[in-house]
Amino acid sequence: MLFNISDLTKRYSDRTILDIPALSFKKGAIYGLQGPNGAGKTTLLNILALLEIPTSGIVSYKSEPVQYSEPSLQPLRKEVVLVDQLPLLFTTTVFNNMEFGLKIRRIEKEERKRRILKGLEMVGMEDFAQLPAYQLSGGETQRVALASRLILKPEVLLLDEPTANVDAASARQIKDASLMARREWGTTLIIASHDRDWLYEVCDEVMHLFRGRLIGAGEENVIFGPWHSHKDSLWERKLPDGQRIYLPGAPGPDAVALIEPTSITPLTETKRDASGANILEGIVSRLTLEKMSAKIVATILIGNLPFTVKLSTQKIRQENLYPGRRVTLHYSHNSVKWL
């Protein structure tokens, strides 16, 4: 394993930000981190980038426990690099910004130039080398920050919401360039992103963080409260478009429900049960081929709330599902887990 984490906690004052009993990352794999704002994704990335020290627990890198002293951390930080969600550049040219990390690593001048031009090419910015960094747009800044890390040929590339604040063209360049690092150098990628369709498409494993804890397998639909008591021992949650979801056994109004994507069935013909309690209506927004299972991950919008459904290609053909198609979702009461 490249990283091994055991009994990790991170606290600020009396607030626990992370509580992870065990977690590991294999060399050369691509991992996705999902979760709402405040779930602990950025803190976990900072700990993996060796920029923050855990409150307790052990982080091992290449089978050796990390020693939190500057002489021990400096060589490791040359192998593990982070691209922040809002990166900052020096007030100099793009070329000089990108050269900084290479100089620290004592790369020869001609090799520095070669790598910088290659990095700019990877993110589609070949003509930007001599432009002052302060003239860049947000998307361009993110692409330069990524290129600056890529040319270091890191062992581990950590990406914190890399496409959250950029235009569509920049987002595509960032995605393509990130994956190129794995293809060319075997770089391990750990990506925190709300773009779960992309994560399912490219990741070997997707994990879900909630309130600092890993929950489920990263695929579940996460439904937050408030929940209200309903008849027949069910709990009710009103969705953004006015529909209601009914589930049994909520431990309280602020509970969080996890629903397995394989337990949800989309049908293009409405077939309600007698109570109508396990029916939702929505629109297919995207179909993605899941890398590991070769199944199709369908994103169904209920109002503006996305539900993830995992289907076989046969089911996709049988129901003639495509983006924009209106569907009825049937879900099983027995598939819910509560947090």
JOKA-V66903 format. One record per residue. PHI is phi in radians with two decimals (none if undefined). PSI is psi in radians with two decimals (999 if undefined). D_CENTER is the distance of its C-alpha to the mean C-alpha in Angstrom with 1 decimal. Layout:
# JOKA-V66903
phi,psi,d_center
PHI,PSI,D_CENTER
PHI,PSI,D_CENTER
This chain:
# JOKA-V66903
phi,psi,d_center
none,2.54,20.4
-1.38,-0.85,19.0
-2.09,2.42,17.7
-2.27,2.25,19.2
-2.08,2.35,18.7
-2.43,2.32,21.3
0.92,0.76,22.3
-1.45,2.27,20.0
-2.31,2.64,20.5
-2.41,2.14,20.1
-2.22,2.52,22.4
-2.07,2.00,23.6
0.99,-2.11,27.2
-1.79,0.23,27.2
-1.83,2.19,23.5
-1.54,2.07,21.2
-1.60,-0.66,17.7
-2.36,2.47,16.6
-2.57,1.62,18.4
-2.17,1.85,17.2
-1.10,-0.71,20.1
-2.74,2.44,18.8
-2.84,2.44,15.8
-2.46,2.70,16.1
-2.30,2.25,14.5
-1.49,2.62,16.7
-1.13,2.35,17.9
1.41,0.03,16.8
-1.62,2.93,13.9
-2.06,2.18,10.4
-2.07,2.51,7.7
-2.00,2.48,4.2
-2.06,2.12,3.7
-1.97,2.87,4.5
2.61,2.73,7.7
-1.22,2.92,10.4
-1.00,2.38,11.7
1.51,0.10,13.6
-1.32,-0.34,11.8
1.95,0.14,11.9
-1.11,-0.84,8.6
-1.13,-0.69,10.6
-1.09,-0.73,13.5
-1.11,-0.74,12.1
-1.10,-0.71,11.1
-1.12,-0.62,14.6
-1.21,-0.74,16.2
-1.14,-0.55,14.8
-1.38,0.00,16.0
1.13,0.56,19.3
-1.79,-0.32,19.6
-2.23,2.64,19.9
-1.80,2.27,22.1
-1.07,2.65,21.3
-1.21,-0.69,24.0
-2.67,2.92,24.7
1.75,3.11,23.6
-2.18,2.30,23.3
-1.98,2.10,20.7
-1.93,2.39,22.1
-2.14,2.14,21.4
0.93,0.79,23.2
1.27,0.08,25.1
-2.01,2.23,26.4
-1.02,2.35,25.7
-1.21,2.28,24.6
-1.75,2.13,27.6
-1.56,1.12,26.9
-2.21,2.59,29.7
-1.00,-0.75,29.5
-1.05,-0.58,31.4
-1.38,-0.61,29.1
-1.36,-0.58,25.8
-0.98,-0.83,26.9
-1.17,-0.56,26.9
-1.21,-0.65,23.5
-1.19,-0.27,21.9
-1.37,-0.28,23.3
-1.78,-0.44,21.1
-2.04,2.03,17.8
-2.19,2.63,16.6
-2.14,2.38,14.0
-1.88,1.97,13.4
-1.21,2.84,13.3
-1.14,-0.64,12.1
-2.19,1.38,15.9
-1.23,2.62,17.7
-1.93,2.42,21.4
-2.01,2.69,23.9
-1.19,2.69,27.5
-1.45,1.12,30.3
-2.50,-2.87,31.5
-1.31,2.85,30.8
-1.03,-0.75,27.7
-1.02,-0.83,29.5
-1.13,-0.63,30.3
-1.07,-0.77,26.8
-1.29,-0.42,25.6
-1.34,-0.37,28.6
-0.99,-0.92,28.1
-1.13,-0.55,25.8
-1.24,-0.65,28.0
-1.11,-0.73,31.1
-1.02,-0.63,29.9
-1.49,0.07,29.5
1.06,0.70,33.0
-1.35,2.41,32.2
-1.09,2.66,35.4
-0.97,-0.85,35.9
-1.15,-0.64,36.1
-1.19,-0.65,33.1
-1.02,-0.84,31.2
-1.07,-0.76,32.3
-1.07,-0.79,31.4
-1.16,-0.70,27.8
-1.09,-0.79,27.3
-1.14,-0.66,28.7
-1.13,-0.75,26.5
-1.09,-0.75,23.4
-1.13,-0.63,24.4
-1.13,-0.67,25.1
-1.08,-0.55,21.7
-1.84,0.23,20.2
1.22,0.62,23.3
-2.30,0.73,25.1
-1.02,-0.52,28.2
-1.65,0.19,30.5
-1.80,0.04,28.9
-0.97,-0.74,30.0
-1.71,0.14,32.8
-1.35,2.42,31.4
-1.08,2.37,31.1
-1.09,-0.51,27.5
-1.21,-0.21,28.4
-1.55,-0.04,29.1
-1.36,2.60,25.5
-1.33,3.03,23.5
-1.06,-0.76,20.0
-1.16,-0.67,18.4
-1.17,-0.69,21.0
-1.06,-0.75,20.3
-1.11,-0.69,16.6
-1.19,-0.70,17.8
-1.14,-0.73,20.6
-1.06,-0.74,18.4
-1.13,-0.80,16.3
-1.03,-0.66,19.6
-1.07,-0.59,21.1
-1.42,-0.66,18.7
-1.08,-0.67,18.9
-1.24,-0.15,22.7
-1.42,-0.15,22.6
0.90,1.06,21.6
-1.29,2.73,19.4
-1.23,-0.69,18.9
-2.30,2.28,15.4
-2.05,2.06,13.1
-1.82,2.22,10.5
-2.13,2.12,8.6
-1.83,1.82,8.0
0.81,1.05,7.2
-1.16,-0.37,9.3
-2.06,0.28,10.5
-1.21,-0.61,10.8
-2.12,0.56,14.5
-2.19,2.84,15.8
-1.29,2.94,18.0
-1.08,-0.69,17.3
-1.14,-0.76,19.2
-1.13,-0.69,17.4
-1.05,-0.73,14.0
-1.14,-0.72,15.5
-1.11,-0.74,17.0
-1.11,-0.78,14.0
-1.07,-0.84,12.1
-1.12,-0.76,15.5
-1.16,-0.65,16.3
-1.06,-0.79,13.2
-1.20,-0.47,14.0
-1.10,-0.56,17.6
-1.09,-0.69,17.2
-1.20,-0.72,16.5
-1.15,-0.74,19.4
-1.47,-0.65,21.8
-2.18,0.03,21.4
1.23,0.44,19.4
-1.14,2.40,16.8
-1.42,2.27,14.1
-1.94,2.32,10.6
-2.22,1.98,7.9
-2.08,2.10,4.8
-1.65,2.13,3.3
-2.75,2.58,3.2
-1.51,-0.13,5.7
-1.43,1.37,6.7
-1.26,-0.46,6.5
-1.06,-0.77,9.6
-1.11,-0.74,8.5
-1.05,-0.79,6.1
-1.09,-0.56,9.2
-1.24,-0.65,11.4
-1.97,-0.31,10.6
-1.53,2.57,9.1
-1.35,-0.47,11.9
-2.69,2.39,10.2
-2.05,2.27,7.3
-2.04,2.63,7.9
-2.05,2.18,8.4
-1.81,2.37,9.8
-2.52,2.14,12.7
0.89,0.70,15.5
1.42,0.04,14.6
-2.05,2.60,14.9
-1.39,2.24,13.0
-2.15,2.42,14.0
1.00,-2.69,14.8
-1.83,0.11,13.2
1.58,-0.07,9.8
-1.81,-0.33,11.5
-1.11,2.64,13.8
-1.38,2.22,14.5
-1.84,2.04,14.6
-2.00,1.99,17.7
-1.49,2.77,18.8
-1.26,-3.01,22.5
-1.41,2.52,25.1
-1.82,2.56,26.9
-2.17,2.43,30.6
-1.09,2.40,33.1
-2.24,3.06,34.5
-1.22,2.91,37.4
1.02,0.61,37.5
1.11,0.35,35.3
-1.72,2.76,32.2
-2.01,2.55,29.8
-2.04,2.42,29.0
-2.29,2.11,26.0
-1.38,2.27,26.6
-1.65,2.90,23.9
-0.98,-0.52,23.7
-1.67,0.19,26.1
1.69,-0.26,28.7
-1.21,2.86,28.0
-2.23,2.48,27.9
-1.90,2.38,26.1
-2.07,2.23,28.3
-2.44,2.63,27.3
-1.60,2.68,29.6
1.42,0.35,29.5
-1.08,2.31,27.4
-1.31,-0.15,28.1
3.00,2.99,28.4
-1.13,-0.45,27.6
-1.73,0.26,24.4
-1.18,2.82,23.0
-2.07,2.24,19.6
-1.73,2.43,19.8
-2.00,2.20,17.7
-2.10,2.17,18.8
-1.10,2.33,18.3
-1.13,-0.45,17.5
-1.34,-0.21,20.4
-1.61,-0.03,22.8
-1.81,2.27,22.5
-2.04,2.09,24.9
-1.59,2.31,25.1
-2.20,2.45,28.7
-1.47,-0.22,30.3
-1.93,2.23,33.4
-1.19,2.14,33.4
-2.30,1.56,34.7
-1.42,2.59,34.9
-1.47,-3.12,36.0
-1.08,-0.65,38.9
-1.59,-0.40,37.0
1.25,0.20,34.3
-1.39,-0.30,32.1
-2.07,0.79,29.3
-2.23,2.35,28.9
-2.38,2.61,26.5
-2.06,2.36,26.9
-2.70,-2.95,24.2
-2.24,2.36,23.4
-1.18,2.15,21.3
-1.81,-0.45,18.9
-2.84,2.56,17.3
-2.11,2.22,17.8
-2.26,2.37,15.4
-1.39,2.07,16.6
-1.31,2.23,14.5
-1.02,-0.83,14.9
-1.40,-0.69,16.1
-1.67,-0.25,18.3
1.13,0.29,19.6
-1.59,2.94,19.4
-1.71,2.24,18.5
-1.71,2.01,15.7
-1.74,2.28,17.3
-1.73,2.10,15.8
-1.96,2.17,18.8
-1.59,2.13,19.3
-1.86,1.72,21.6
1.16,-2.13,22.5
-1.89,0.23,19.3
-1.69,2.07,17.4
-1.46,2.31,15.3
-1.90,2.42,16.2
-1.79,2.27,14.8
-2.22,2.33,17.7
-1.91,2.17,18.1
-2.34,2.77,21.4
-1.40,2.77,23.7
-1.10,-0.53,24.9
-1.11,-0.73,28.2
-1.18,-0.66,27.1
-1.04,-0.78,25.5
-1.20,-0.72,28.9
-1.06,-0.74,30.9
-1.60,-0.04,29.5
0.92,0.92,29.3
-1.49,2.41,25.8
-2.75,2.73,24.5
-0.98,2.30,22.6
1.72,-0.22,24.9
-1.34,2.30,26.6
-1.42,2.36,27.4
-2.39,2.83,26.9
-1.90,2.23,27.8
-1.70,2.24,25.4
-1.87,2.26,27.1
-2.27,2.63,25.3
-1.56,2.29,26.9
-1.08,-0.52,27.7
-1.35,-0.12,27.7
-1.61,-0.03,24.0
-1.44,2.47,22.8
-2.12,2.58,21.7
-2.03,2.50,22.1
-1.98,999,20.6
